[in-house]
């Protein structure tokens, strides 16, 4: 009876180790050992490729933390900031604009509906301890979702430029009713 319990514990420990290694879950704070690979298999990104690096180690052409909205990288270590900035500069934004990366889109297009959410996701993955290569791979796997429609808000005031359009009534009126028609 006692030997069955010991065997069951050993089998459970081995299975837990194998499943943990396969899913990438490791002990908190303990770096995992590299996976054994076949000789011709492509190598996985090194878990230590971002170790000890700071945003100062990024190329000068990359968008920096100061170029993005203030507070975006709050509560991140310097290494996590490096990882998040590297991934944001190397991952394409899928909004369809001309700003190829998430970082460029977030900096140059404040109206982009996708870049803020993607940057938030990159930062969350960096907080989980993922490397920039792992973040890039995960972001590439996700299908492009259409941008979310902003919620209707009856308290928002929309300004419509009238320029030299035909108007009836005083120009200082508090309400302007705009009618667009097509007489054909």
N, C-alpha and C positions, 0 to 999 in steps of 0.2 A: 504494500500500500504506500509506504513512504517513498519508494523508488518511483512510483507512478507520479507522485506529486512533484518530485524533483525534475523528472523528465518533462512534465507539463510546464513547469516554470521555465526551464531552459528553452523549450520550443516557443513559449510565449515571448520570452526575451528576444530570441532570434527573429521571430516574425515582427515584433515591434521595431527592432533595429532596421530590418529590411524595408518595412513599410515607411518608416521615418526617413530613410535615405532616399527612397523612390519619390516621395512627395516633397523632398527638400526641407522637411521639418527637422531641426536639430535641437540640441540642448541649448537653452538660452545662454548667450555669451560664449559658447564654445564653438570655435570654427570647425566645420565638418571636414573630414578627410576627403581628398579627391576621389572621384568615382573611377573604378577600373574600367578601361575601355578597350575595345578591340584595336589592334595595331593600325588599321586603316580607317577607323571611325573618326569623324570630325571632332576636334576637341571642344569641350564645353568652355564657356567663359570662366576665367579664373575667378574664384570667389574673392581673391585678394587683390584683384586688379585695381580696386578703388581704395584699398587700405592705405591709410596715412596721407591721403591726398586732400588738398583744400581747394577752394575756388581759385586761388592764385595759380594753381597748376593747369588751369584750362587755357586753351589757345586764346590769344588776344582777340580773334575774330568772333568768338562766342559772345552771346548775349549774357551779361552778368546779372547778379542779384539786384544791383542798383537800377537796372534798366526795366525791371518788372515791378508790378504793384507792391508797395510797401507792405511788409508783414507776410508776404507769401511764404518765406522760408523761416518764419518764427519757430522756435523750439526745435530746430534741426542742428545737429552737430556740424562742424566744418566738413567732415567727410561726407555726411548725408547731403549737405548743400552741394558739394562737388558732384556727387552722383546724380542728384536731381537736375542740376544745371547741365551736366554733360548729356544726360538722357533727353532733356527738353530741347537741347540744341541739335541733337542727332536724330530725333524722332520726327517724322513728317506729320504735319497737321492735316487732317482729312476734311477741312471745311471747304476746300476748293479755291482758296485765294492764291495769290502769287507768293506769299510768305512761306517758303518751304517747310520750316520747322515750327514746332509748338512755341518755342521761345520767341522767334521772330514774329509769328502771328499774334502772340499775346502782347508783344511790345508795340507793333505797328498797326494793329487792327483792333481798336477797343470795342468794335461792334461785333466781333466774331463770337458766335454762340458756342463754338466747340472748344476753342483754345483754353478758356478758363477751366472747364471741366477736365480737359486732358492734363493740364498742368497740375491741377489738384490731385489727379490720379497718380501722376509721376511722383509727386512729393510723398503721397501716401505709400507708394511702393518703396521709395528710398527710406522712409521711416521704418519699414519692415526689414530693412537690411539687404535689399536686393542690390545687385550691381547695375551699372548703367547698361551693360549688355543684356542682362536679364530683363530690365525694364523695357528696353527697345524691342526685344523679342515678344514680350507680353503685349505691348501696345500694338505691334504689327499684327498679332493674332486676332485682335478684337475687330469685328466688322464695323464698318462706318455706320453710325446711327445718324439719322437726320437731325438737324438742330431742333431743339425744343422751341415751341412757340411760346413767346412770353405770355404770361397770364393777362387776361383782360382786367383793366383797372379803370374804374369810372372816375378816379381822382386825378388821372394824368391829363395834362393839358398838352395838346398837340398844336404846334405852330405850323401853319400852312402859309408859305410865301405867296403873296398875291401878285407881286411885281406890277406889271401893267395890265393885269386881267380886268375885265369889266366888273365893276362893283356897283352895288346900289346901296346907299345909306352912308352914314358917316364912317370915316376910316378909323375913328377911335372907339368904335362899338366894342363892347365886352365879348360879344359872341359873333363869330363869322360862320355862316353856313355856306359850305362849298358844294356845288352841284357839278358833277362831271357827266356830260351827255355826249352821245354820238348820233347826230342827225344824218342818216344815210337813206 
